[in-house]
Amino acid sequence: EEHGIGPVPGGSLYPALLRLERLGHLRAEWRAGQGGPGRKYYALTSAGRAALDEQRAAWRRFAGRVEHVLAGVAA
């Protein structure tokens, strides 16, 4: 949300995190809470970093193509 993409509902976020964990892209660790329940912390694995790099490149190609189309519409 702080980056301007709006709030991400827990009903969307946690299934996505679980899917990425099952794919081996994330590792999870439970840590004791300070005065409350424990929390699950996530970190990228090396496979996750590689997948992120691939998806980042794919997104940039896609965004570039969309920009090209939009530039043609605006002309």
LINKACOR-V67866 format. One record per residue. N is the residue number from 1. RES is the residue in three letters. SS is DSSP state (H for helix, E for strand, L for the rest). PSI is psi in whole degrees, -180 to 180 (NA if undefined). OMEGA is omega in whole degrees, -180 to 180 (none if undefined). Layout:
# LINKACOR-V67866
n = {N/N}
res = {RES/RES}
ss = {SS/SS}
psi = {PSI/PSI}
omega = {OMEGA/OMEGA}
This chain:
# LINKACOR-V67866
n = {1/2/3/4/5/6/7/8/9/10/11/12/13/14/15/16/17/18/19/20/21/22/23/24/25/26/27/28/29/30/31/32/33/34/35/36/37/38/39/40/41/42/43/44/45/46/47/48/49/50/51/52/53/54/55/56/57/58/59/60/61/62/63/64/65/66/67/68/69/70/71/72/73/74/75}
res = {GLU/GLU/HIS/GLY/ILE/GLY/PRO/VAL/PRO/GLY/GLY/SER/LEU/TYR/PRO/ALA/LEU/LEU/ARG/LEU/GLU/ARG/LEU/GLY/HIS/LEU/ARG/ALA/GLU/TRP/ARG/ALA/GLY/GLN/GLY/GLY/PRO/GLY/ARG/LYS/TYR/TYR/ALA/LEU/THR/SER/ALA/GLY/ARG/ALA/ALA/LEU/ASP/GLU/GLN/ARG/ALA/ALA/TRP/ARG/ARG/PHE/ALA/GLY/ARG/VAL/GLU/HIS/VAL/LEU/ALA/GLY/VAL/ALA/ALA}
ss = {L/L/L/L/L/L/L/L/L/H/H/H/H/H/H/H/H/H/H/H/H/H/L/L/L/E/E/E/E/E/E/L/L/L/L/L/L/L/E/E/E/E/E/E/L/H/H/H/H/H/H/H/H/H/H/H/H/H/H/H/H/H/H/H/H/H/H/H/H/H/H/H/H/H/L}
psi = {-38/-16/7/14/5/174/147/114/144/-31/-16/-40/-52/-38/-36/-43/-42/-43/-44/-35/-44/-32/-9/13/-20/152/146/150/130/136/144/142/157/95/12/-167/160/164/152/128/142/148/146/141/175/-36/-37/-40/-43/-43/-40/-45/-42/-45/-35/-45/-42/-41/-43/-39/-46/-48/-38/-40/-40/-44/-41/-45/-47/-35/-36/-34/-37/-18/NA}
omega = {-178/180/174/179/178/-179/176/-179/178/179/175/-174/-173/173/178/178/179/179/179/176/180/178/-179/-179/177/167/-177/-180/175/176/179/177/177/-180/180/-180/176/179/178/179/-176/175/176/171/177/176/178/178/179/178/178/179/179/-179/177/179/179/179/-180/176/180/-179/177/178/177/177/178/179/-179/178/178/179/-177/-176/none}
